[in-house]
């Protein structure tokens, strides 16, 4: 039998940048009183994309992240880019 699913994923193992991005997305979504499903519909992405972005797991396409951020009224700033 499979273990039960975690309803509150731990973020301890995430890079600090990813953890702060996912937390900002969660807080903004909740402040706007949106469900993950509603946010996904508004952004034109799958609910799975919203889930993985908020959990900081899996791989979410950059285009999807930008669409979700746009719906939430958030901007992503790149402070440094490695060459």
N, C-alpha and C positions, 0 to 999 in steps of 0.2 A: 504494500500500500504506500502511496506517495505521501510525503509529509505535507501538512497543511501549508497553503500559500501565506506568505507574510503580507499583512495589510499595510505595514509601515516599514518600508525598506530602510535599512541602515545606510548612512552615507559616510561612515567612518573610513572606508577604503577608497573613496573618491579623491581625485585631485581637488585642491581647494577651489580652483576656478570653476570646475564643473559643478561642485557642490553648491557654490554660491549662485550660479546661474539657475540650477534646478530649483533652489529654494526661492529665488526671486520670482520664477515662473509660477510656482505653487502659490506663493503669497498673493500675487497679483490676480491669479485665477479665482482664488477664494474671496478676495476683496470685491471682485466683480460678480461674485455669486454665480459662477459658471461651473457646470459639471465638466468632467473631462470630455464627455461625449459632445456636449454643446460647443465647447472650445474647438474640438476637432472638426465639427461640422462647419463652424464659422471660418476656420482657417483652411478648409478644404483638404485636410489630412486625415489619417486614420486615428482612431482612439489609441491604438497601440503606439503611434508616434508620440502622442501626448504622454502616455504612461512611461515610455522609456526615457523621454526627455526629463520628466519630473523625477524619475528614479535615478537618472544619471547612468543608466545601463544601456546596453545594446548600442545600435548605431542609428542615429536619426539623421536624415539628409539635411544638409545646411539649408536648402530651400524650405524645407518643412519647419525648421527652427525659426527662420526669418518670417514665415507666414504666421506662425503661432505668436511670435513676438509682436508682430504688427497688430494682430487682433487684441492682444493684451495692452497695447500702447507702450511697449517697451522697445528700447534700442540696444543693440549690442555694439560695444566698443572694443576694438582690437587695440590693446595697449602696446603690444610688441609682436613682430612677426619675424621668425627666424628665416634666414636666407639659406 
